[in-house]
Amino acid sequence: MHKLILVFKRPPEVAAFDRRWSEDFVPIAERMPGLRRVTVARTYGGPSGPSDIYLVHEFYFDDEAALRSAMTSAEGQQAGQALMAFAGRQVSLAFAEHLEEDRPGPGRAG
């Protein structure tokens, strides 16, 4: 799989950010063609204390071609415009190839 990763820095006004993210961006972004899975992680700190990262939002696609096609689709373009309108200075975007494997837990055979 391939994914688009959005990493948001902590916004100065969390409530306003959350509203615009959930109302203006998410409904459009989740209509991108070829989207297979979405994950969202809200951070609460790190090993050395507070973090400047607020939110990580990931969009999964079957392959790189599907991801790039989604980004250039009408929905992808609209989502990008909505994103830049409220978080252009707070977000970093990256593409990644994604591999995921489960590991046996304690007391479970591998």
PyMOL commands that set and color helices and strands:
alter all, ss='L'
color gray80, all
select helices_A, chain A and resi 14-29+64-72+74-87
alter helices_A, ss='H'
color red, helices_A
select strands_A, chain A and resi 2-9+37-42+53-61+91-97
alter strands_A, ss='S'
color yellow, strands_A
deselect
rebuild
show_as cartoon
